[in-house]
Amino acid sequence: MGRWFCDYRYLLLLAAVPFIYIQMRLFTAQSEYADRLADAIESETQCTRQTRLLIDQISQQQGRILTLEEEKKRKDKECGQLRALVQDLERKGIKKMVGDLQVPVAAVVVMACSRADYLERTVRSILKHQVPVASRYPLFISQDGSDPLVRKKALSYDQLTYMQHLDYEPVHTERPGELIAYYKIARHYKWALDKLFYEHKFDKVIILEDDMEIAPDFFDYFEAGAAILDHDKSIMAISSWNDNGQQQFVHDPYILYRSDFFPGLGWMLSRTIWDELSPKWPKAGMTGCGSERIIEDVNSFVQKSAEHLTLGNMVPVWASFSNNILNLSN
């Protein structure tokens, strides 16, 4: 009997070992499952949080969309009102009148460098005759370089626009003995004309130097010349300067000449011509370019610095013109 009982306990011990092993495995599995479940819950929480954030963002965007739609409706309504106003103005003929006031005949640019006193006298002369037609002949000063007195003088005028050309690129002359100044001047002219024609979108530009005083009929002359440029494509420029426009040589203020000589010193160019000239603008000086110019018998300048005139009995002072005719003064 005792032996049987001992065998029974032995069998119980043998049965307990697998049971304990299974329980341990179950406990391990449950722990792993619990960890995974916690991770899943945390992931779900994050997803819920992100989902809510996205929902909030979508709600905000929908609010902005509604605001933009309302703004668009308001703008469309305003545009409709403006269109109706423009149509009404067109019916009344006001559109043409406003267009005539806004479209300039030509920009006027004074090419300056380092002579502030000359520039002041030139600008004062221009403003004397330009103010009544300022909207048709907007005035510019283009300074080559950084002379402080010229810059200060140009900026002192509210009636004009100041431009400054700063060129630090070295000049390499093509032939021995050439003056660097001619290359500098050519660069300045090209820069200024490109800016006025292509940036400011003018159809015509009148170029003046900083040592001139214009005559009372200066702008009338160029307004008539603008029509010639528009209708005669063989004309390259309109000039208001005639080297022979002196009292002993001229007699008729209504005569115009066609010339293949470029007189310069106050000339008008169209954008159509500049489109052709700009790509082949000379590095120094100016050539004929195969076209003719219109010049007048009597100059449209009241005064011009005599140091630029080759008259034997003139000294480097300002010579005077009377009724557009050169009156020599010593």
C-alpha positions as CSV (number, residue, x, y, z in Angstrom):
1,M,0.0,0.0,0.0
2,G,2.8,2.4,0.9
3,R,4.6,1.6,-2.4
4,W,1.5,2.4,-4.4
5,F,1.1,5.7,-2.6
6,C,4.7,6.6,-3.4
7,D,4.2,5.8,-7.1
8,Y,1.1,8.0,-7.1
9,R,3.0,11.0,-5.8
10,Y,5.7,10.4,-8.4
11,L,3.1,10.4,-11.1
12,L,1.6,13.7,-9.7
13,L,5.1,15.2,-9.9
14,L,5.5,14.2,-13.4
15,A,2.2,15.7,-14.4
16,A,2.9,18.9,-12.6
17,V,6.1,19.7,-14.5
18,P,4.4,20.0,-17.9
19,F,1.6,22.0,-16.3
20,I,4.0,24.5,-14.8
21,Y,5.8,24.8,-18.1
22,I,2.6,25.4,-19.9
23,Q,1.6,28.1,-17.4
24,M,4.9,29.8,-17.8
25,R,4.5,29.9,-21.6
26,L,1.0,31.2,-21.2
27,F,2.2,33.9,-18.9
28,T,4.9,34.9,-21.3
29,A,2.5,35.0,-24.2
30,Q,0.0,37.1,-22.2
31,S,2.8,39.6,-21.3
32,E,3.8,39.9,-25.0
33,Y,0.2,40.3,-26.0
34,A,-0.3,43.0,-23.3
35,D,2.7,44.9,-24.6
36,R,1.5,44.7,-28.2
37,L,-2.0,45.7,-27.1
38,A,-0.5,48.8,-25.3
39,D,1.5,49.7,-28.4
40,A,-1.6,49.3,-30.6
41,I,-3.6,51.5,-28.2
42,E,-0.9,54.2,-28.3
43,S,-0.8,54.1,-32.1
44,E,-4.6,54.3,-32.2
45,T,-4.4,57.3,-29.9
46,Q,-1.8,59.0,-32.1
47,C,-3.9,58.3,-35.2
48,T,-7.0,59.7,-33.5
49,R,-5.0,62.8,-32.5
50,Q,-3.6,63.3,-36.0
51,T,-7.1,62.7,-37.5
52,R,-8.6,65.4,-35.3
53,L,-5.7,67.7,-36.3
54,L,-6.4,67.1,-40.0
55,I,-10.1,67.6,-39.5
56,D,-9.4,71.0,-37.8
57,Q,-7.1,72.0,-40.6
58,I,-9.6,71.0,-43.2
59,S,-12.3,73.0,-41.4
60,Q,-9.9,76.0,-41.4
61,Q,-9.2,75.6,-45.1
62,Q,-12.9,75.3,-45.8
63,G,-13.4,78.5,-43.9
64,R,-10.7,80.2,-46.0
65,I,-12.2,78.8,-49.2
66,L,-15.6,80.3,-48.2
67,T,-13.9,83.6,-47.4
68,L,-12.1,83.6,-50.8
69,E,-15.3,82.7,-52.6
70,E,-17.0,85.7,-51.0
71,E,-14.1,87.9,-51.9
72,K,-14.2,86.6,-55.5
73,K,-17.9,87.4,-55.7
74,R,-17.2,90.9,-54.4
75,K,-14.4,91.4,-56.9
76,D,-16.5,90.1,-59.7
77,K,-19.2,92.6,-58.7
78,E,-16.7,95.5,-58.6
79,C,-15.3,94.4,-62.0
80,G,-18.7,94.4,-63.4
81,Q,-19.4,97.9,-62.1
82,L,-16.1,99.1,-63.5
83,R,-16.8,97.5,-66.9
84,A,-20.2,99.3,-66.9
85,L,-18.5,102.5,-66.0
86,V,-15.9,102.2,-68.8
87,Q,-18.6,101.4,-71.3
88,D,-20.5,104.4,-70.2
89,L,-17.4,106.6,-70.5
90,E,-16.8,105.1,-74.0
91,R,-20.3,106.0,-75.0
92,K,-19.7,109.6,-73.9
93,G,-16.4,109.8,-75.7
94,I,-14.3,110.4,-72.6
95,K,-12.1,107.5,-73.2
96,K,-10.6,109.2,-76.3
97,M,-10.1,112.4,-74.4
98,V,-8.3,110.7,-71.5
99,G,-6.1,108.8,-73.9
100,D,-5.1,111.9,-75.7
101,L,-4.0,113.4,-72.4
102,Q,-2.0,110.4,-71.3
103,V,-0.1,109.4,-74.4
104,P,3.1,111.5,-74.7
105,V,4.5,112.7,-78.0
106,A,8.1,111.9,-76.9
107,A,10.2,111.7,-73.8
108,V,12.9,114.5,-73.4
109,V,16.2,113.3,-72.0
110,V,19.1,115.6,-71.1
111,M,22.4,113.8,-71.3
112,A,24.6,115.0,-68.4
113,C,27.9,114.1,-66.9
114,S,29.9,116.6,-64.7
115,R,28.7,120.1,-65.5
116,A,26.1,121.1,-62.8
117,D,26.0,124.8,-63.7
118,Y,25.4,124.0,-67.4
119,L,22.7,121.5,-66.5
120,E,20.9,124.0,-64.3
121,R,20.7,126.5,-67.1
122,T,19.5,123.9,-69.6
123,V,16.8,122.5,-67.3
124,R,15.6,126.0,-66.5
125,S,15.2,126.7,-70.2
126,I,13.4,123.5,-70.9
127,L,11.0,123.9,-68.0
128,K,10.2,127.4,-69.1
129,H,8.6,125.9,-72.3
130,Q,7.8,122.4,-71.2
131,V,5.5,122.9,-68.2
132,P,2.4,123.6,-70.3
133,V,3.0,120.4,-72.3
134,A,4.6,118.3,-69.5
135,S,2.2,115.4,-69.9
136,R,3.1,115.1,-73.6
137,Y,6.9,115.7,-73.1
138,P,8.0,114.0,-69.8
139,L,11.4,115.2,-68.9
140,F,14.4,113.0,-67.8
141,I,18.0,113.6,-66.8
142,S,20.4,110.8,-67.5
143,Q,23.7,111.3,-65.7
144,D,26.8,109.4,-66.8
145,G,29.0,108.9,-63.8
146,S,28.7,109.9,-60.2
147,D,29.5,113.6,-60.0
148,P,27.8,114.7,-56.8
149,L,26.9,118.2,-57.9
150,V,25.2,117.0,-61.0
151,R,23.3,114.4,-59.0
152,K,22.2,116.9,-56.4
153,K,21.1,119.4,-59.0
154,A,19.1,116.8,-60.9
155,L,17.4,115.5,-57.8
156,S,16.4,119.1,-56.8
157,Y,13.8,119.2,-59.6
158,D,10.4,117.6,-58.9
159,Q,9.3,118.1,-62.5
160,L,11.6,115.4,-64.0
161,T,12.9,111.9,-63.5
162,Y,16.5,111.2,-62.7
163,M,18.5,108.3,-64.2
164,Q,22.1,107.4,-63.4
165,H,24.5,105.4,-65.6
166,L,27.4,103.9,-63.7
167,D,29.8,102.1,-66.0
168,Y,32.8,100.5,-64.4
169,E,33.7,98.3,-67.3
170,P,37.2,99.2,-68.7
171,V,37.3,100.7,-72.2
172,H,39.5,99.2,-74.9
173,T,39.9,101.5,-77.9
174,E,39.9,99.9,-81.3
175,R,42.5,102.3,-82.8
176,P,45.6,104.0,-81.4
177,G,45.0,107.6,-80.2
178,E,41.2,107.3,-79.8
179,L,39.6,109.1,-76.9
180,I,38.1,106.9,-74.2
181,A,35.4,109.6,-73.7
182,Y,33.8,108.8,-77.1
183,Y,33.3,105.1,-76.0
184,K,31.9,106.3,-72.6
185,I,29.5,108.6,-74.4
186,A,28.3,105.9,-76.8
187,R,27.7,103.5,-73.9
188,H,25.8,106.2,-72.0
189,Y,23.6,107.0,-75.0
190,K,22.8,103.3,-75.7
191,W,22.0,102.7,-72.0
192,A,19.7,105.7,-71.7
193,L,17.8,105.0,-75.0
194,D,17.4,101.3,-74.2
195,K,15.9,102.4,-70.8
196,L,13.5,105.0,-72.2
197,F,12.3,102.9,-75.2
198,Y,12.2,99.4,-73.6
199,E,11.7,100.0,-69.9
200,H,9.6,103.2,-70.0
201,K,7.9,102.2,-73.3
202,F,8.1,105.5,-75.0
203,D,7.5,105.6,-78.8
204,K,9.8,108.6,-79.4
205,V,12.7,110.2,-77.5
206,I,14.2,113.7,-77.9
207,I,17.9,113.8,-76.9
208,L,19.5,117.0,-75.6
209,E,22.9,117.8,-74.2
210,D,23.5,119.6,-71.0
211,D,24.7,122.9,-72.5
212,M,21.6,124.0,-74.5
213,E,18.8,126.4,-74.2
214,I,15.7,125.7,-76.3
215,A,13.6,128.2,-78.4
216,P,9.9,128.8,-77.7
217,D,8.9,126.8,-80.7
218,F,11.0,123.8,-79.7
219,F,8.2,121.5,-78.8
220,D,5.9,122.6,-81.6
221,Y,8.7,121.8,-84.0
222,F,9.2,118.3,-82.7
223,E,5.4,117.6,-82.6
224,A,5.3,118.3,-86.3
225,G,8.5,116.2,-86.8
226,A,6.9,113.3,-85.0
227,A,4.3,113.1,-87.7
228,I,7.1,113.0,-90.3
229,L,8.8,110.2,-88.5
230,D,5.5,108.2,-88.4
231,H,4.8,108.6,-92.1
232,D,8.2,108.6,-93.8
233,K,10.2,105.4,-92.9
234,S,13.2,106.6,-94.7
235,I,13.8,109.3,-92.1
236,M,16.1,108.2,-89.2
237,A,15.8,111.2,-87.0
238,I,14.5,114.8,-86.6
239,S,17.1,117.3,-85.6
240,S,16.5,120.9,-84.3
241,W,20.1,121.9,-84.9
242,N,21.7,123.2,-88.1
243,D,25.4,124.0,-88.0
244,N,24.8,126.7,-90.7
245,G,21.8,128.1,-88.9
246,Q,23.5,131.5,-88.4
247,Q,22.0,134.9,-89.2
248,Q,24.1,135.5,-92.3
249,F,23.1,132.1,-93.8
250,V,19.4,131.5,-92.9
251,H,16.3,133.4,-94.0
252,D,13.2,131.2,-93.8
253,P,12.1,129.7,-90.4
254,Y,9.7,127.3,-92.3
255,I,12.2,125.5,-94.4
256,L,13.2,121.9,-93.6
257,Y,16.1,120.0,-95.2
258,R,16.7,116.3,-95.7
259,S,20.3,115.5,-94.9
260,D,22.5,112.4,-94.7
261,F,24.8,114.3,-92.3
262,F,24.0,113.8,-88.6
263,P,23.9,117.2,-86.9
264,G,22.9,115.9,-83.4
265,L,22.5,118.5,-80.6
266,G,18.8,118.1,-80.1
267,W,17.3,115.2,-82.1
268,M,14.3,112.9,-82.0
269,L,14.3,109.1,-82.6
270,S,11.5,106.6,-82.8
271,R,11.4,103.2,-81.2
272,T,11.1,101.6,-84.6
273,I,14.4,103.1,-85.7
274,W,16.0,102.3,-82.3
275,D,15.0,98.6,-82.7
276,E,17.3,98.6,-85.7
277,L,20.1,100.8,-84.2
278,S,20.4,99.3,-80.7
279,P,21.9,95.9,-81.7
280,K,24.5,97.6,-83.9
281,W,25.1,100.8,-81.9
282,P,28.7,101.8,-82.5
283,K,31.2,101.5,-79.7
284,A,32.3,105.1,-80.2
285,G,30.8,108.0,-82.2
286,M,27.8,107.7,-84.5
287,T,27.6,106.7,-88.1
288,G,25.0,107.5,-90.8
289,C,23.2,104.1,-90.6
290,G,22.1,104.5,-94.2
291,S,19.1,106.9,-93.5
292,E,18.4,110.6,-93.8
293,R,17.5,113.2,-91.2
294,I,15.3,116.2,-91.2
295,I,16.9,119.5,-90.1
296,E,15.6,123.0,-90.1
297,D,17.0,126.1,-91.7
298,V,16.7,128.2,-88.5
299,N,17.8,126.5,-85.2
300,S,15.3,125.7,-82.5
301,F,17.8,126.7,-79.8
302,V,18.0,130.0,-78.1
303,Q,21.5,129.4,-76.7
304,K,24.3,126.9,-77.1
305,S,27.6,126.8,-75.4
306,A,30.0,128.4,-77.8
307,E,32.9,126.2,-76.8
308,H,31.3,123.5,-79.1
309,L,31.0,125.8,-82.1
310,T,33.9,126.2,-84.6
311,L,33.4,129.9,-85.3
312,G,36.6,131.9,-85.2
313,N,35.2,135.1,-83.6
314,M,33.5,133.2,-80.7
315,V,34.9,132.7,-77.3
316,P,34.0,129.9,-74.9
317,V,30.9,131.6,-73.5
318,W,27.2,131.2,-74.1
319,A,26.3,132.5,-77.6
320,S,22.8,133.8,-78.0
321,F,20.1,133.2,-80.5
322,S,17.4,135.7,-81.3
323,N,14.2,134.4,-83.0
324,N,16.0,131.1,-83.5
325,I,18.8,132.8,-85.4
326,L,22.4,132.8,-84.2
327,N,23.5,136.3,-83.1
328,L,27.2,136.2,-82.6
329,S,28.5,137.8,-79.4
330,N,32.0,138.3,-78.2
